[in-house]
């Protein structure tokens, strides 16, 4: 038994906030698809409240709490040392929770129907922005812990390969730190003062550009924990080895470097930036496909190794030899299938020309939900099923229920998003509570909207199974045999690593240069043009 203290209580606290928020968000999603399909009475105000709550919960509450909880547990397990500063970690958790309470208050009272974005000129009650800042500020306790634990380990083990799970977790902490700058500046210095009445107006273009700084990189903040599980947890559960430790590190580095400066592709339809800057973001967006392709190849190769070691023969015999009854293995296969479809839609969205055909149609939420609800959430389920027995000391209540839940979720996501892609091509708008359009258009859309309502019911059923399984695990009296979180060993032992693959100094320098290139003038211009230089920050 290792002599470090497992942060099980800290991780469970984060996970349960995330899981509770997830279930509420899924119920809100069901309400939205039922209303869009006109299967329940249309209540426009309630719809926009629901969209705001659903988006904020999924994008900021569920993900942040889950990722931080997973990060603490992964850091302690991979480095074989206790969390550096537990009081700081708990203080961060409480600060984030207080922020969530403020955000919930503003939304439930109907004072924050701004969707899930921070796009000016839509303005919420000041508690919405104050709560958001508390959530972001509280997360810094995790960032500091991850950075300090990284430095401590490297000083104690000079020149040794930094454990891959922690390497990826630190990369994610760096990504999160960079991302906070954009949304933090917009909320703290522009939207919060505006909501408090301290200023009469703000520069909408500046605010949206700052939000673009954060808007797309945050998707990779969500995705990196899923990739950590794919690279370091699933191969071991499947009985195999990681195909290449080096390729995994390259993938995480590319995600970190290329994810940050590309958010301006969300401003294709906005007039605040010149076409050249948007085109630069488009090129960078296509580059993000590279680490995804590396991940797909490496992860599938790792699964083939597991299948061969389990006796699989022939070209495809390794597939049937995999332990499909293991929920973690099943989750990865389903997540990769959905990621493949979602990646295709993402290439369309990123294309400077094709984006204009699908912008503000149902195509966009289709892509988003395939990646987030499909890939990210499916791997979060896998992480939860793998860690809950280790954190509680009890066997998972029902592996069969877990498999059923994963299949329900996969079917629900597919039924929800594939019709949305088609509806997007039929120009069905997104974000609207009702559809006051020509009857011939609405008649085309109606059967597909009813199908997405069925999908919503299936996904709520899946969410119920997930929560019930985790709750029941706490009461399961059958103890787990092994509580240590162990990670996959690479096929070829890593004895030495090139310095760029064992640290982040070089990559942070490149990020600084890339961010100056991508956002330097686009932000500076607002201070150079009259009268923006006087009004942009409310001065």
FIDO-839184 format. One record per residue (C-alpha): x, y, z; residue in one letter. Coordinates in steps of 0.001 Angstrom, whole numbers. Each point is the difference from the previous one (the first is absolute). Layout:
N
SITE        X        Y        Z  aa
SITE        X        Y        Z   A
...
END
This chain:
539
SITE        X        Y        Z  aa
SITE        0        0        0   X
SITE     1343     3425     -943   X
SITE      717     2533     2711   X
SITE    -1711     2938    -1725   X
SITE    -3491     1139      971   X
SITE    -2614     -679    -2658   X
SITE    -2166     3108     -511   X
SITE    -3135    -2152     -208   X
SITE    -2206     2350     2041   X
SITE     1115     3056    -1958   X
SITE     -501    -1734    -3342   X
SITE    -3407    -1409      995   X
SITE    -1204     3446     1091   X
SITE      914     1418    -3408   X
SITE    -1477    -2982    -1832   X
SITE    -3342      101     1793   X
SITE     -487     3699     -720   X
SITE      785     -799    -3637   X
SITE    -2370    -2986     -112   X
SITE    -2851     1864     1671   X
SITE      432     2898    -2395   X
SITE      123    -2428    -2926   X
SITE    -3359    -1559      875   X
SITE    -1679     3400      293   X
SITE     1469     1060    -3348   X
SITE    -1282    -3151    -1720   X
SITE    -3527      675     1313   X
SITE      219     3552    -1336   X
SITE     1147    -1359    -3357   X
SITE    -3059    -2266     -149   X
SITE    -2240     2996      693   X
SITE     1594     1900    -2873   X
SITE     -416    -2725    -2621   X
SITE    -3606     -588     1084   X
SITE     -756     3700     -396   X
SITE     1802      268    -3337   X
SITE    -2050    -2966    -1262   X
SITE    -3144     1786     1286   X
SITE     -893    -3035     2099   X
SITE     -494     2292     3004   X
SITE    -1294     3600       96   X
SITE     2512     2598    -1143   X
SITE     1213     2278     2797   X
SITE     2657     2219    -1478   X
SITE     1359     1416     3259   X
SITE      261    -3464     1540   X
SITE     1759    -1290    -3101   X
SITE     2718     2648      135   X
SITE      432     -482     3751   X
SITE      394    -3711     -693   X
SITE     2547      537    -2776   X
SITE     2058     2289     2243   X
SITE      -63    -2456     2898   X
SITE      668    -3034    -2194   X
SITE     2947     1657    -1728   X
SITE     1587     1451     3139   X
SITE     -317    -3286     1871   X
SITE     1490    -2087    -2775   X
SITE     2700     2445    -1119   X
SITE     1211     1276     3374   X
SITE    -1453    -1796     3033   X
SITE      -47    -3677     -964   X
SITE     3263      117    -1918   X
SITE     2030     2138     2398   X
SITE     -938    -1975     3100   X
SITE      486    -3352    -1744   X
SITE     3351      917    -1540   X
SITE     1357     1404     3249   X
SITE    -1080    -3076     1963   X
SITE     1572    -2296    -2587   X
SITE     3100     2181      -58   X
SITE      548     -232     3756   X
SITE     -405    -3778      -23   X
SITE     2162     -490    -3087   X
SITE     2756     2241     1371   X
SITE      221    -1828     3311   X
SITE     -153    -3437    -1621   X
SITE     2465      556    -2842   X
SITE     2564     1896     2115   X
SITE     -517    -2218     3055   X
SITE     -181     3012     2291   X
SITE    -2708     1847     1918   X
SITE    -1699     3107    -1341   X
SITE     2349     2871      798   X
SITE    -2440     2267     1845   X
SITE    -3315    -1551     1007   X
SITE    -1333     3130     1779   X
SITE      554     1969    -3217   X
SITE    -1757    -2722    -1997   X
SITE    -3015       18     2327   X
SITE      -81     3802       66   X
SITE      -97      -26    -3784   X
SITE    -2842    -2538       49   X
SITE    -2058     2113     2420   X
SITE      660     3174    -2002   X
SITE    -1153    -1705    -3183   X
SITE    -3100    -1331     1744   X
SITE     -875     3502     1248   X
SITE      349     1252    -3565   X
SITE    -2356    -2694    -1261   X
SITE    -2621     1051     2577   X
SITE      153     3612    -1228   X
SITE     -280    -1054    -3628   X
SITE    -2979    -2250      789   X
SITE    -1717     2878     1810   X
SITE      348     2335    -2961   X
SITE    -1260    -2605    -2479   X
SITE    -2917    -1364     2032   X
SITE    -1267     3505      709   X
SITE      -43      749    -3730   X
SITE     2734     2631      185   X
SITE     2568    -1775    -2173   X
SITE    -1642    -1146    -3228   X
SITE     3191      545    -1990   X
SITE      340    -3578    -1291   X
SITE     3230    -1593     1213   X
SITE     2301     2575    -1544   X
SITE     1385     3310     1200   X
SITE     -834     1733    -3241   X
SITE     -705     3703      393   X
SITE    -2288     1849     -292   X
SITE    -2061    -2695     1768   X
SITE      359      870     3679   X
SITE     -906    -2005     3084   X
SITE     -426      929     3663   X
SITE     3276      733     1781   X
SITE     -277    -3227     2028   X
SITE      402    -1984    -3229   X
SITE     3385     1567     -720   X
SITE     1111       54     3636   X
SITE     -826    -3701      289   X
SITE     1912     -745    -3175   X
SITE     3054     1829     1325   X
SITE     -184    -1974     3260   X
SITE     -160    -3235    -1976   X
SITE     3023      981    -2073   X
SITE     1939     1346     2979   X
SITE     -654    -3113     2068   X
SITE     1430    -2179    -2745   X
SITE     3372     1716      460   X
SITE      521    -2064     3162   X
SITE      139    -3063    -2247   X
SITE     2326     1736    -2454   X
SITE     2459      947     2762   X
SITE      -68    -3515     1450   X
SITE      679    -1559    -3406   X
SITE     2875     2377     -753   X
SITE     1639     -433     3405   X
SITE     -328    -3792      -88   X
SITE     1557       -6    -3472   X
SITE     2985     2088     1116   X
SITE      457    -2052     3178   X
SITE       94    -3278    -1890   X
SITE     2393     1278    -2669   X
SITE     2398     1358     2637   X
SITE      -77    -3297     1854   X
SITE      464    -2023    -3207   X
SITE     2266     2056    -2281   X
SITE      188    -1263    -3565   X
SITE    -2485    -2824      530   X
SITE    -3043     -332    -2280   X
SITE    -2899     1948     1489   X
SITE    -2966    -2417      421   X
SITE    -2309      309    -3018   X
SITE    -3300      389     1944   X
SITE     1442     2951     1931   X
SITE     1668     1407    -3123   X
SITE    -3420      221    -1644   X
SITE    -1651     1336     3157   X
SITE     2618     2769      268   X
SITE     -519      829    -3683   X
SITE    -3697      388      740   X
SITE      722     2251     3000   X
SITE     2176     2194    -2250   X
SITE    -2747      107    -2630   X
SITE    -2572      977     2640   X
SITE     2275     2752     1349   X
SITE      396     1549    -3439   X
SITE    -3716     -284     -717   X
SITE    -1031     1819     3168   X
SITE     1630     3204    -1247   X
SITE    -2517      618    -2779   X
SITE    -3277     -715     1747   X
SITE     1334     1348     3305   X
SITE      845     3404    -1495   X
SITE    -3313      221    -1830   X
SITE    -2063     -886     3081   X
SITE     2015     1872     2659   X
SITE      732     3231    -1846   X
SITE    -2917      319    -2386   X
SITE    -3143    -2052      662   X
SITE       15      152     3807   X
SITE      433     3815      103   X
SITE    -2727      319    -2638   X
SITE    -2400    -2211     1978   X
SITE      672     2046     3157   X
SITE     -695     3249    -1820   X
SITE     3535     1277      503   X
SITE      317      671    -3742   X
SITE    -2608      888    -2598   X
SITE     1421    -2023    -2876   X
SITE     2799    -2323    -1025   X
SITE     1715     -834    -3266   X
SITE    -1911    -3011    -1298   X
SITE     2706     -901    -2502   X
SITE     2694      -75     2682   X
SITE    -2164    -2069     2324   X
SITE     -773    -2593    -2684   X
SITE     3636     -215    -1063   X
SITE     1074     -615     3596   X
SITE    -2633    -2690      332   X
SITE     1236    -1589    -3240   X
SITE     3381     -289     1775   X
SITE    -1678    -2495     2350   X
SITE    -2940    -1329    -1992   X
SITE     1662    -2698    -2083   X
SITE     3007    -1003     2131   X
SITE    -2408     -974     2763   X
SITE    -1163    -2943    -2120   X
SITE     3504    -1471      237   X
SITE       43      629     3745   X
SITE    -3023    -2317       78   X
SITE     1523    -2491    -2422   X
SITE     3462     -491     1540   X
SITE    -1271    -2060     3002   X
SITE    -1812    -2253    -2481   X
SITE     3277     -455    -1884   X
SITE     1853     -674     3266   X
SITE    -2388    -2873      656   X
SITE      359    -1283    -3574   X
SITE     3792       -3      178   X
SITE      693    -1053     3579   X
SITE    -3030    -1791     1483   X
SITE    -1833    -1907    -2739   X
SITE     3028    -1939    -1378   X
SITE      754    -1340     3482   X
SITE    -3618     -980      654   X
SITE      -46    -1729    -3407   X
SITE     3110    -1978      968   X
SITE     2394     1679    -2410   X
SITE     2606     2735     -235   X
SITE      175     3536    -1319   X
SITE     1267     -103    -3589   X
SITE     2202     3104      313   X
SITE      672     2270     2975   X
SITE     1749     2511    -2276   X
SITE    -2933      309    -2378   X
SITE    -2312      597     2935   X
SITE     2196     2848     1238   X
SITE      147     1517    -3486   X
SITE    -3807      -93     -185   X
SITE     -423     1801     3333   X
SITE     2625     2613     -947   X
SITE    -1686      672    -3355   X
SITE    -3369      366     1730   X
SITE     1519     2514     2400   X
SITE     1804     2051    -2646   X
SITE    -2579       26    -2791   X
SITE    -3169      161     2130   X
SITE      631     3472     1413   X
SITE      245     2506    -2881   X
SITE    -2833    -1335    -2200   X
SITE    -3147     1221     1747   X
SITE     -516     2796    -2495   X
SITE    -1598    -2464    -2392   X
SITE    -3096      518     2173   X
SITE      -59     3586    -1321   X
SITE     -238     -869    -3703   X
SITE    -3421     1658     -233   X
SITE      958     3011     2127   X
SITE     1289     3282    -1466   X
SITE     2478      866     2760   X
SITE     3030    -1733    -1503   X
SITE     1552       34    -3469   X
SITE     -217    -3067    -2212   X
SITE     3729     -706      229   X
SITE      -90     -555     3760   X
SITE    -2959    -2323     -378   X
SITE     1826    -1928    -2720   X
SITE     3033     -382     2284   X
SITE    -2284    -1505     2631   X
SITE    -1417    -2354    -2639   X
SITE     3469    -1347     -838   X
SITE      710     -572     3683   X
SITE    -3336    -1745      467   X
SITE      823    -2544    -2672   X
SITE     3298     -693     1784   X
SITE    -1923    -1147     3086   X
SITE    -1145    -2984    -2047   X
SITE     3588    -1302       85   X
SITE      125     -926     3733   X
SITE    -3461    -1526     -352   X
SITE     1205    -2200    -2862   X
SITE     3111     -939     2023   X
SITE    -2251     -913     2913   X
SITE    -2291    -2095    -2164   X
SITE     2916    -1953    -1447   X
SITE     1864     -474     3295   X
SITE    -3064     -966     2014   X
SITE    -1237    -2504    -2593   X
SITE     3516    -1465     -274   X
SITE       55     -381     3793   X
SITE    -3324    -1823     -144   X
SITE     1350    -2309    -2713   X
SITE     2949     -846     2246   X
SITE    -2463     -880     2782   X
SITE    -2053    -2151    -2371   X
SITE     3097    -1832    -1301   X
SITE     1232     -638     3543   X
SITE    -3424    -1455      803   X
SITE      304    -2510    -2854   X
SITE    -1514     1882    -2925   X
SITE     1129    -1362    -3377   X
SITE     -349     1109    -3598   X
SITE     -567     3498    -1293   X
SITE    -3016      795     2187   X
SITE        8    -2769     2594   X
SITE     1484     2352     2577   X
SITE    -3245     2000       28   X
SITE    -2126    -2910     1187   X
SITE     2696     -965     2516   X
SITE     -308     3310     1842   X
SITE    -1821      -63     3360   X
SITE    -3185     1661    -1230   X
SITE    -1705     -684     3330   X
SITE     2326     2510     1654   X
SITE    -1961     3309        7   X
SITE     3224     1994     -421   X
SITE      941    -1858    -3197   X
SITE    -3513      240    -1438   X
SITE     -104     3718      788   X
SITE     3203      662    -1927   X
SITE    -1224    -1745    -3143   X
SITE    -3304     1900       49   X
SITE     1762     3296      751   X
SITE     2379     -420    -2957   X
SITE    -2900     -710    -2369   X
SITE    -1734     3211     1060   X
SITE     3261     1973     -139   X
SITE      496    -1060    -3614   X
SITE    -3402     1391     -987   X
SITE      455     3122     2114   X
SITE     3411      698    -1494   X
SITE    -1444       23    -3507   X
SITE    -2579     2610      999   X
SITE     2724     2040     1647   X
SITE     1955      218    -3249   X
SITE    -3088     1464    -1660   X
SITE     -462     2558     2788   X
SITE     3659     1021     -181   X
SITE      -39      486    -3766   X
SITE     -106     3700     -721   X
SITE    -2374     -417    -2955   X
SITE    -2178    -2941     1056   X
SITE     -613     1478     3444   X
SITE    -2286     2611    -1524   X
SITE    -2363    -2759    -1152   X
SITE     -515    -1523     3439   X
SITE      590     2965     2333   X
SITE    -2881      437     2480   X
SITE    -1708    -3181    -1215   X
SITE     -513    -3276     1863   X
SITE     3168    -1345    -1648   X
SITE     2112     1823     2612   X
SITE    -1596    -1504     3143   X
SITE       61    -3365    -1799   X
SITE     3793      179     -293   X
SITE      371     1329     3517   X
SITE    -2157    -2692     1582   X
SITE     1712    -2793    -1911   X
SITE     3345     1037     1460   X
SITE    -1121     1084     3462   X
SITE    -3025    -2183      808   X
SITE     1395    -2805    -2141   X
SITE     3749     -308      442   X
SITE      688     2063     3128   X
SITE    -2935    -1160     2105   X
SITE      376    -3653    -1027   X
SITE     3609       14     1203   X
SITE    -1021     1857     3170   X
SITE    -2402    -2888      655   X
SITE     2898    -2406     -502   X
SITE     2205     1941     2399   X
SITE    -2754       31     2613   X
SITE     -621    -3756     -309   X
SITE     3722     -682      350   X
SITE      693     2359     2896   X
SITE    -3103     -404     2163   X
SITE     1022    -3432     1359   X
SITE     3506     1307      716   X
SITE    -1284     3097     1775   X
SITE    -2749    -1719     2015   X
SITE     1658    -3399      553   X
SITE    -3167    -1703    -1304   X
SITE     -488    -1987    -3198   X
SITE    -1977     1720    -2745   X
SITE    -3651     -781      679   X
SITE     -756    -1369    -3462   X
SITE     2290     -312    -3028   X
SITE    -3001    -1171    -2011   X
SITE    -1899     3174      859   X
SITE     3076     2014    -1000   X
SITE      129    -1681    -3410   X
SITE    -3727      567     -532   X
SITE      404     3644      997   X
SITE     2851      499    -2469   X
SITE    -1971    -1531    -2870   X
SITE    -3053     2133      850   X
SITE     2169     3115       24   X
SITE     1643     -906    -3309   X
SITE    -3359     -639    -1698   X
SITE    -1493     3164     1495   X
SITE     2869     2218    -1133   X
SITE      -80    -1487    -3510   X
SITE    -3781      433     -269   X
SITE      287     3564     1254   X
SITE     2894     1295    -2068   X
SITE     -313    -1713    -3367   X
SITE    -3449     1545     -639   X
SITE     1392     3340     1169   X
SITE     2635     -144    -2737   X
SITE    -2711     -583    -2588   X
SITE    -2209     2740     1464   X
SITE     2973     2344     -176   X
SITE      273     -660    -3723   X
SITE    -3720      788     -185   X
SITE      844     3328     1712   X
SITE    -1855     -632     3228   X
SITE     1228     2729     2389   X
SITE     1546     -688     3383   X
SITE     -497     1892     3295   X
SITE    -3632      959     -721   X
SITE    -2910     -937     2254   X
SITE    -2531     -302    -2809   X
SITE      -80     -281    -3787   X
SITE    -2227     2690    -1578   X
SITE      975     -899    -3541   X
SITE    -1783    -1043    -3183   X
SITE    -2078    -3167      585   X
SITE     1713    -1894    -2815   X
SITE     3335      373     1823   X
SITE    -1358     -988     3383   X
SITE    -1724    -3081    -1450   X
SITE     3380    -1139    -1333   X
SITE     1559      364     3427   X
SITE    -2771    -1517     2146   X
SITE      725    -3776     -320   X
SITE     3659      562      860   X
SITE     -901     2166     2985   X
SITE    -2215    -2790     1334   X
SITE     2898    -2437     -416   X
SITE     2279     2266     2040   X
SITE    -2645       53     2742   X
SITE      161    -3811      166   X
SITE     3780      304      199   X
SITE     -382     2367     2948   X
SITE    -2070    -2570     1895   X
SITE     2629    -2694     -666   X
SITE     2797     2267     1255   X
SITE    -1888      859     3202   X
SITE     -513    -3732      586   X
SITE     3739     -521     -484   X
SITE      799     2805     2450   X
SITE    -2309    -1594     2598   X
SITE     1792    -3339     -360   X
SITE     3372     1730      402   X
SITE     -926     1863     3185   X
SITE    -1752    -3032     1489   X
SITE     3022    -2228     -628   X
SITE     2371     2426     1712   X
SITE    -2319      544     2956   X
SITE     -467    -3742      423   X
SITE     3761     -543      -85   X
SITE      305     1973     3244   X
SITE    -2294    -2508     1671   X
SITE     1513    -3098    -1577   X
SITE     1439    -2213     2757   X
SITE     2357    -1897    -2315   X
SITE     3499     1459      446   X
SITE     2222      693    -3002   X
SITE     3221    -2011     -210   X
SITE     2283     2778    -1251   X
SITE     -409     3674      865   X
SITE     3190     1247    -1636   X
SITE     -509     1882    -3276   X
SITE     2460    -1572    -2415   X
SITE      808     1190    -3488   X
SITE      923    -1735    -3234   X
SITE     3656     -722     -637   X
SITE     1352      922    -3446   X
SITE      825    -2781    -2454   X
SITE     3634     1090       63   X
SITE     1248     1198     3426   X
SITE      763     3727      135   X
SITE     3500      379     1428   X
SITE      808     3494    -1274   X
SITE    -1959     2748    -1682   X
SITE     1010     3034    -2071   X
SITE     -339     3113     2134   X
SITE    -2891     1434    -2103   X
SITE    -2030    -3146      758   X
SITE      729      115     3704   X
SITE     -922     3593      875   X
SITE    -1819     3112    -1155   X
SITE     2506     2889      -60   X
SITE      420      -88    -3787   X
SITE    -3708     -389     -650   X
SITE     -990     2915     2226   X
SITE     2425     2206    -1945   X
SITE    -1559    -1116    -3277   X
SITE    -3481      633     1410   X
SITE      952     3575      920   X
SITE     1240      653    -3537   X
SITE    -3034    -1681    -1570   X
SITE    -2475     1896     2213   X
SITE     1666     3328     -842   X
SITE     -268     -877    -3674   X
SITE    -3619    -1094      232   X
SITE    -1455     2470     2491   X
SITE     2518     2851      271   X
SITE    -1291     2432    -2595   X
SITE    -3617    -1269       62   X
SITE     -159     1129     3663   X
SITE     2271     3034     -294   X
SITE    -2087     1525    -2790   X
SITE    -2845      713     2415   X
SITE     2273     2314     1954   X
SITE     1352     1715    -3097   X
SITE    -3329      977    -1548   X
SITE    -2002     2967     1291   X
SITE    -2125       10     2072   X
SITE      671    -3598     1011   X
SITE     3190      754     1888   X
SITE    -2046     1989     2544   X
SITE    -3039    -2251      284   X
SITE     1321    -3506     -458   X
SITE      667     -640     3680   X
SITE    -2513     2429     1355   X
SITE     2616     2662      741   X
END
